[in-house]
Amino acid sequence: VFPEVYTGTSDLYCFFYARALQLLKTGGMLAFISSNKWFRAKYGEKLRQHIADTCQVKSITDFGELPVFESAAVLVMIFLAQKQSDIKLNTQFTQVKSLESPYPDIKTVINEQGTILPNNSLNGKNWLLSDSTTASLINKMSAAGIPLGEYVNEKIYYGIKTGFNKAFVIDGAKRAELIAKDTKSAEIIKPLAVGDDVRKWRINYKDKWLIFIPWHFPLHQDTSITGSSLKAEKEFERIYPSIYGHLAKYQKELSLRNKAETGIRYEWYALQRCAATYFEEFEKPKIVYPDIAKESRFSLDEKGLYINDTTFMIPVYDLYLLGVLNSLTVLKYYHQLSPQILGGHLRFKRQYVEKIPIPPASESEKEPIIKLVQKCLDAKGVNCEEWEKEIDERVAALYGL
């Protein structure tokens, strides 16, 4: 149904848009109040393309995080479009900043002055909802750099998903207890950082540890094992009795995880997602960042921390790249890439982050940025304003701004 907008992960309202366009005659008007997430979300690509192909967008009124509805926490916008592609309309975009009304009998009024979006702002699946000045900056930055995904050879990785943190995530006291019972336990207990620990230029490590158990452990290197293996379980119990005993206390809960996979594709005691093809990268120097944040919070890990599924990593030691990603210039750009959720938070998912353009630079251009980044790292992000300002200026210059 509605293949023109279906992606497998679409929000339900995407189908309402598709059905409305199906019902409209040429020249008919579409007017919807809905969430604004499809403007930037991956699942909205087909809907954006479909609307660009079949409609002229008349206006978009975005209320952002304002509490338009008392009983629903949703990012609301009003969308008006005409089903007619051969007449060019100017699209007005209005970002509403206040719901306060100067009139006593009217609860809400929109006083904001809208802006006419530049031509090609709503081009195919890529929409740019910003004024001409911002659009010019975005286009200039895009032209000046190469996408981050290409810059790092697509090496942007998601953290580990346990499926049941209570069993796999432990503190230092529990770690000491497990090692006291069996010293081999130390081999598979790894230091863990989560998204909230990762700040700009530092990681606030909080004595969290991950019991790292890949699928089919300890026979995980045996490629002939393709499903849940009783042989692997017996070996695990024999080699790591202390850890096995700890996880056995949670066997019921662990077995109730993803029922299509647990006990079928992998053993009840294994992690739900163990970064099977890249877990060795965790112990190497890497850039890490949280999946949700209000600002850029990229940092460098040189301590071999493992990360969970609220965190991403780029397994490179590149202080120039770290400086670019933490720059104010890139943050302004990223606001146009990422959808926002309540609280003004940005989503730092791979699908958005990999699009950040990284400007090429000579070694002489990189060197001062690298030195400034090292100062910020050494200071752990404290009193770094002057260094950050210089990084911003140097990065902006590389983009030609």
N, C-alpha and C positions, 0 to 999 in steps of 0.2 A: 504494500500500500504506500502510495506517494514516494516512489523511488527517487524523485527529484530532490527530496529533503531528508530521506532516511539514511542514517549513518550507523545505526545499531546502538547508539548511546544518546540519541536526541532527547531533549526535554519534550514533553507532550505538546506544548504550545506550538512547536514547529509544524505539527500536522494541522493545527487550526489555521495557520497562515497558508499552508499549501491548499487546504480545502477551500478557504475563502477565495484564493486566486482562481481556483478551479470553477467556482460558482460565478465569479464576476464576469460581466461583459466588458468588451473593450471600452475604455473610457470610464469604467466604474471605479469607485473610490474604496480603498481599504482603510479602515481606522481601527486600530487595536491598542488596548492598554495591556502591556505584558512585561515580563522580565526583560532586561536589556542584555543578558549574558550572551545571547547568540550573536551579538555584534562582533565579539572577539574570540569566543570559544571555538575549539576545534569542531565540535559537533554542529556549529552554525555555518560552516563553510558552504555546504550545499544549499542551505536556505538563502544565504547572502547571494550566492551565484544565481539562484532561481529568481530572486526578486530583481537583481540587476538585469537579468535577461528579459523579464516580463513586465516590469513596472518602471515608473518614474516616481522617485520618492519625493514627496512634497515637503514634509517636515518631520523632524525627530525632536521630541521634547524629553530630555533625560532628567529624572529627579534624583539620580544617584542614590544616596543612602537616606534621603529624607523619608520620614515616616508617613507616607501617603495613606496607607491603610493601618488602622489601629491594631487589627488582629492578624496582620501578615507581615513578616519580616522578609521583604523582597525588594530588589533593586528595580524600580519601576520606570517605565518610559511610555510615552504616547507616540504612536507611529502612524503616519498618514502617507498613503501612496496611491497612485493612479495606474490602473492596468492599461497601459498604453505606452509602447516603447518608441514610437516614432515622433513624439513631441517632447522636446527637451524642457524640463522644469528646473528651476533653481531650487536646491534643497536647503531649507533653513534648519539649522541645528541650534537648539537652546539648552544650555546646562542650567537647570534650576538650582538656586543656592539657598532659597528660603521659602517656607510655606506661610509666612506671616502676612496677614492682610491688613491694610490701613483702614478697611471699612468694617464697622462693627457688626453688620449683618452678614458679612461674607467671611467664611472661615479661611478660605485659601484663595490666593490670587497669584498669577504668574506675572511678575514685573520685569523679569530679565529680558534684556535685548538679545535676540538671537543673531546668529551669523550665517551668512550664505557660504556653504561649503564650496571649496574650489572644484573646478571640473575634474572628473576622474577620481573624486574622493571615494565614490561608491563603485569601484571598478571590479567587476567579477566577484570573487570570494574575498578579496582584500579591501576592506573598508577603512577609511581614515577619517574619523569624526573629530576634526579640529579646524581651527581657523587657518587662514592662508599663511600666516607667519609660522605657526607650528608645523603645518603641512610642508612648508618649504624646508624647515629644519630637518624633518623626518626624511624627506626625499634626498636631501644633501648628504645626511649621514649614511643612508642606505647605499648611495652611489659611491661613497668614499671608502667603504669597508667590505669585508667578506663576511658572510654569516658565521656566527660562532660554531655552529655544527660542522661547517666545512673547515674552519680554522683548527679544530681539535680532532679532525677525522672522525666525526660522529661519536666521539667518546664522552658522552654525558650519561651518567648512570644513576638509577634509582636505588634507594637503600633497601635494606632487608625487611621483609614483612613476616612477622612470627606467626600471626594468626591467634596468638594467646600470650600476651606479654608477661603475664604473671608467672608463667613457667620458665620463660627463656631470659627475661631481664631480671638481673639480681644486683644487690649492692655488694660492697666490699666485704662486709661481715659474712654474708652467705658464701661468697667466693672463697674466703679463708676457710670456712667450715668444710666446703667440698674438697678443697685441696688437702686439708688436714687428714681427711679420710682416705684420699688417694691422690698422690702428687701428680699423676698423669692428667688429672682434671684440668690443670693449668694450661695444657696444650690447646684446649678448645673453649676456654673462657676469654673473651676478647673485650677490650675497653670499648665502650659504646657512647656515641654522641647522637642526640636527637635534634630535631629542628630548632627547638627553643634554646638549645645550648649555643647555637651558632650565631655569632654577632659579627658586626663589621670589624674586621681585622683581628678577631680573637674567637676562641671557643671556650666557653665556660664549662669545662669538664666537671661532672658532679658524681664521680665514683659510681658510675653505672657500668654494668658488665653484661655482655651478651654470651649466652651459651650457644656457640655456633655449631649447628648440626645440619649439614647438607642432606639432600635426599640420598638415601641408601647408605648413609654413614655407618661404619667406617669403610665400606666398600664402594664409596662414591666414585672412585676412579675406574671401576669395573663397568665398561660401557655395555656389557651384555645384560646388565640389570636394567629393566625398563619399567618395572612396577614395584609395588610394595614387596619388600624382601624379608622373609622370616630369617634367612641366613644372615643378612646384614644386622638384624636386630639382635640375634644371638651373639654375634661378634661384638656389637656395641656393649652389650651387657657384660661380656667377658673382659673387654679391654678397659672400659670406663665404668666400673660398677658404681662409683659414687654419683656420677652425673646421671646414669641410668636410673638409679634409685630415686633421685630428686625428681626427674621427669615422670617416673611411674606414678608419683602421687597425683599427677594431673592427667593421667591417661584418659579418663572419661572425658574431661573437657577438651583435651587435645584431639581426641577421636571425633568430636562433634564439630570440628572445623569444616571447611569446605567438603561437603559430603560426596561430591563428584570426584574428589582427588584424594582426600585423606584415607589411608588404608588401601588405596587403589593405585594411584600414581606414585605415592611416596608413603613412608612409614609414619605411624601416629606420632613418633617422637621427633620427627624432622621439622625444620622450619617450613612455613607455608611457601615462602619465596626466599631462596637462599643466594641469589645473585650467582647462579651456577656457572655462568660463563665468564664472570669477571670478579669473583670474590677475592682473588689474589691482589687486585688493585687496591683493596682497602688498606693494605699494610705499606703502600708506597706513598710518597708525598703527593698531595692532591689539593685542589680547590674544592671547598664544600660550601653549601648554602641551603637554607631552609626552603620548603615548598610554599610557605605562606609568610609574608612579611609586609610591613608598611613601607620599607625602604630597602635599598641594596644591603645585603648582609652576607657578602662573600668573604671567606677567610681561608687561610692556608693551614692544612694539617700535615705535620711532619712526624707525628707520634704513632701512626698506624692505627688510628681510631676506625672502628667499624661504625656504620651509620644505619639508622632505621628508615622506614618508609615515609618519614616526614622530612627527609633530607635527600639532596642530590649531590653528586660529586663529579668533578672533571679531573681525571687522573693525570694531571700534568703539574710540573713545577715551573710556573711561568709567572713571575712577579709583574711583568709588564701587563699581561692579561688580567691579573688580579686588580691592578690599578685601573684599567679601563672599565672593568665590570663594576667597580665601586665608585666610579666617577658620577658626579651630578649630571653630566651631559647624557650618559647612558640611562640614568634613572628617568630623566625627562622623556627620553625615547621610549623607555620600557612602559611608561604609563599609557602609551598608545598601543602597545602590543597586548598587554595583559588585561583580562577581565578583572573587575574589582568585586570583592565580597564585603559584607557588612563589617564596619569598623575601619573602612578605608584600606583594607589589606589587598595586596597584589598576589597573584598566583604565579609562582616561579616554576611552572611545569616545563618539562623539556621542550614541548611543542612551541612554547613562546620564547624561552631562553635561547634556543638554538638559532633564532632569527636575529639576535642582536648583532649588528655589523661591527666587526673589529677592524680598526684602521691599520693599514700597513705602516711600519715605521722602520727607520734605519737603526742600527745599533747605537749611534750617537743620540738619536731621539728617544730610544728606549731607556738608555742608561740613567738619566736623571729621574725618570718615573720609577724605575726599579729601586733606586736609592731612597726615594721618598716613601715608597711602599714598605720597604724594609724598616724605616723609622716608625711607620704606623704599626707594623707588626710587633716591633720591639716594645712599643709603648702600649700595646694591647688596646689600641683605639682610644686611649685617654689623652686629652689635650692635643689632638692631632689636627685641629682646624686649619692652621696655617699650611701644613703639609698637604692636607686634602684640597685646599684651595688651589695650591700650585699644581697638584695632579689634575684637577678639573680644567685649569687653564691650558695645560700642556695637551691633555686629551682632546679638548675642544679644538685646539689648533690643528691637531692631526686630522680631524674631520673637516677642516677648512672653515670652521665657524668663526 
